[in-house]
Amino acid sequence: MGQGSKATIKSEDPLKYFTLQEKLGEGSYGSVYKAIRNSDGLVVAIKQVPIDEDIEDLRQEIEVMKECSSDFITSYYGTYFKGVEEIWIVMEYCAAGSLADIMCVLDRP
C-alpha cells in the first residue's frame, strides 16, 4: 500500500447496482445485508457503515481490504457512499456466516 494511496469510494447510488435481500447481522459498526449484484446476479454481502466515525479510518480499512488477496479471506468488490450518512462496503458473500458463526458450529473458542 503506497504512501499516497487512497481508497476510492464511489458516489453513485449503490441501489442502481445492488438489490438488498435479507439482513445477516448487526453490530456496533453497522449492519450487514445479503444482496444481489444486478448486472450478473452474483450474491454479495454489503456492510453498511454510518459515517459518524472518522472517514480516514474507514478509507484505511477499505484500502487494506483492497490489498488482501487470498482464498481464505473474503474478496472486496467496492465501496459506495449512500447519501451523506452511510458507506456501503461490498464484499464476497460467505454462506457459512461469519468466522464467529463457524467457530460456534465447530465448538471452538
Long-range contacts (C-beta under 8 A, 24 or more apart in sequence): 1-63, 1-64, 1-67, 5-63, 6-59, 6-63, 7-59, 7-60, 7-62, 7-63, 7-66, 7-79, 8-79, 9-59, 9-62, 9-79, 9-80, 9-81, 9-87, 10-78, 10-79, 10-80, 10-81, 11-80, 11-81, 12-80, 13-80, 13-82, 14-46, 14-80, 14-82, 14-88, 14-90, 15-82, 17-80, 18-44, 18-46, 18-88, 18-90, 20-46, 24-97, 25-98, 30-86, 34-93, 35-90, 37-77, 37-90, 43-93, 44-77, 44-90, 44-91, 44-92, 44-93, 45-74, 45-90, 45-91, 45-92, 45-93, 45-94, 46-88, 46-89, 46-90, 46-91, 47-88, 47-89, 47-91, 48-82, 48-86, 48-87, 48-88, 49-86, 49-87, 49-88, 49-89, 50-85, 50-86, 51-84, 51-85, 51-86, 51-87, 58-87, 62-89, 65-89, 65-91
